[in-house]
Amino acid sequence: MTDLHEHAARLAPLALKDLAKSAPAPRLSAAGWTADVSRHFVDAATQDALVGYGQDAGLVSSIAQLFRGEIVNYSEDRPALHWALRMPDEDASDEIKQVRQSVQTALDFAEQLRTSRKLGTAARPFKSILHIGIGGSDFGPRLIQDAFSLERDRDIEVRFCANVDPQDFDRAVDGLSPQNTLVIGVSKSFGTEETLYNLDKAKTWLQGDIGEDWPQHLALITANRHRAEAWLEEPSNQIFDMPLSVGGRFSLWSAASLVCMLSLGPDLFRAFLAGANEMDQHVRTARMHDNMAARLALLDYWNTTIRGKRMRVLLAYANRLRFLPTYLQQLEMESNGKSTSPQGAALNIDTAPALWGGEGSIGQHSYHQWLHQGTQTPSAEFVLALDDSSERDGTRSLVAHALAQAEVLANGRSLEEIKHDEPELPDYVARQKVHPGGRPSTLLVTQQFDAHRLGALIALYEHRTYLAGILWGINSFDQWGVERGKVMAGAINDALTGATEVSDPVSAYWIDRFGKRFR
């Protein structure tokens, strides 16, 4: 097989406009989404080489391993069963049904509380929710809640609190009454510093107004029930399980999204799960050439590792998906931001690109100038999620902007074209208007956005992330870089109180300056 780098060298001088005219299998479809991959430096021979590379790297067997529930998180000796949370019971084994039951228990609780509208034995009215969590225990529920905020129960106000900065909690509870607020705390380990800090503040806030009935205003989601009960100082029937086999950044399908089940309703959340399951079935059964997750993972490998493009820009042309770039930053960069194989060998290739982006068309008035004429040439991803309930003129303009931005990124505008269109321009000005083009992009489009389609989209990104990890030879399900930072924060926290000292001179300097505030 021709080396992929040889394909990259052969295609580099070509224009994306010409490649797009004969792009092989330019559009892929699954679960209500279409991915247009025609604007990449790929031709038929390259696509065949990429698919062959993916087969040799074990993508097909890796998909099978994931869905058989085999060990894929090697460092922690666990399967990754996030997909089991959205599998219908009739298709599930007993083991998968047990994982799935953790979601059903939360859905049942949400249904009961929404019906009764009462909190605790004092039968207080349920009017607001404070969701406390960070990272995977925050990004997913926040994305879902924001995407469907117009469909929310108008009698329930939802607030989120994540940061250890005290201002985050103070702002989150501003204007809320403990008497009619349910606090939801989400921490898989029940040892996350930021979450426990905010839960302690929530406990004090509830106790000061409610008294001994405060635990009835609290629901906890964790894989460590023992720790949660020790914190509560009593057993509780409002502690919901987060299975150990579900990683934190893959947990939005679980009871971790109880806030969404309560505010948006169990039926919407079931549709969200069903859309993800539809994408699961596509990824599980589609051949490699048609498998959307596999093809996008191969493009990530192609653009980053072979073509040397170390960034990907996510442009969400849908206000409902304005939190998608933030969500995907954690999913992709925490999963694949690694340089060591599961066997401990150092990798000598570029792995996951930096992922950033924002909401279109807002970004056009910010960083799109850099995208079009800057010296970096990252690949871009345009996500268009249309909504029939939206006003037509604005939606038409949004679509026009997205298509225009993608076209200009790819095709550019030459000096000759500028001089033909604007012959009166001085040469030095005309040269500043040149758009080099050659910026590849993918269009991900759905014609009718709803909870089903959001579920399918997130599942697509999950599978793409896992398969890209296989191509890069890394374990997508651990995060030792994150863990080390937590350990160091604990040591420095002690040093700020004067209990210990640190050896790093820069840290020591600032600890000495800041420490006067905390001793």
Phi, psi and omega in degrees: 000136178300137179300138182299328178295329177292321175298316181299317179295322181293323186271341186306321182284349186280157179272138178299328179300319180287320179295323182295331182295332182235028183299132179284133180041063190290341183229134179243144182229141176193136171050040176086002179245145174239130176251118176264111184248025185285340183261059174227159180281068183221132170241186186300317181294321180292318179299315178299320179294320179294315179298318177298321178296318179297320178295318179294328180283351175093026181298318182296313180292328179292322175298315180297318179299316180301311185280348171274356180075026179279168180293118174237345173262087192290323184290334179250004175056051183224154165284174174240102191251028177301325180295334181292334181295338183247009178276132178300144183302326184293341180259003191255149171284173180299320180296317180291324178299325180294319176295315181298328182298331180297328176286317183298322178300318178293319178298319178297318178298317180298318179298315182295315182290322178296327180285314184281330183056026182236142178245124171071180184290337179280000177053045179283147180291141182264111185235341183213157179230133171248113180264123181243121178182169179217156181065231180296341178273004181230310187302314183295304177302324180294320178298311181297313182300317181290323182298328185241030182299330178288340179263004186291161172291116186291348179270001181237123175263134183245133175232151178239144177221126184228322192280150174284346174301122183304334181297331182296313179295315183300320179288326182293326183264357181302122179087355178269152175252126176303332184300329182232028179249135170259125176263127177248122178249129183236118174204116183303312182275343191052039177224008182287121188304311184298317183292317179294322177301312182288328175293322176298319178294321178295321178300312179298318180298316180290313182300323183295339183247328189256325183087217190290345178277005187304325182297339180284353175258022186225136170234134182240139177239120186198160171265358183239076182301321183302314180295320181296318179291325177296321177293319179289334184068025176188155175295160180210142174267012177244033170251121185249144188279137166245109186303141179300332183281002179249114179293152184304318182281359175247017193263002183294345177280351190261191175299348175303337179262028178305323179303322180287322177299323181283315185280321185261341177102145180301326182295318178297319181292324177296322176296322176300314178295320182295322178296320177296319179295324177297319177293322176305315183293325175298309183297324184289329191244339186288144175290161189303318182297331184255356186279110187299316181295317181293317181295321179290324176296319178295323176294322177298317178295317181298309184290322185274306189277323183270313183270352174075025178266113192262014177221150169228134184252126182257115185247102185270099178274063178193118180301328179297338183251026183295337177268359182299315178302319179296316179299315183287334175303314179290314183305311187276315187280330174285327180287314191243008177280068187219159182229017182226141179283166175300340178269002177089006181276139176290136179269140182251031179230162171284130178257226191302135177285160169294133180244126176209172180162203183182199186266130173273146006266012183301319182297337179297337180261019181224273189261358180293331174304314178298319180298318186282319189235002178286172183276345175272148182229068179288161170280154181238156178226116180262124177250114179251115181238097185279154185222118182297339181280350182277152180297138193290320186296314179295320179295319178298318178295321179299315178297316180300317180296316181298312181295323180293316180298317180295321181293316181292320176303318183283311192264336179066196177210120187277164177299321180297318179296319180296314181293330177290317183282328184227069187296340183279351184291138170298150184303318184293331176283317180303318181295331179285344179268356180294133173251116184297330185068199179074014177266112184287156178205159173243141172252123174249119191229136165232141183275346179211098183282134175203186183297323178300315182289325177295318177301316180296320182295314182293320176298321177302312180295324177299311181294320177301317180297314179298315183289326174296322176299322176298316180297324180276351178075038180232165176268115184279359191247007172240177185202065185291333176298321178294317183297320181297320178298323178295319179297314181295323179298321178296318180294318181289326176301316177297319181295327179295335177272354182090004183285329181220177175235161177241156183268336182292125187293325180291314177299318181299320179301311184284330174298320178298320181287314182284330188302332180299337180282338192244006182252000000 
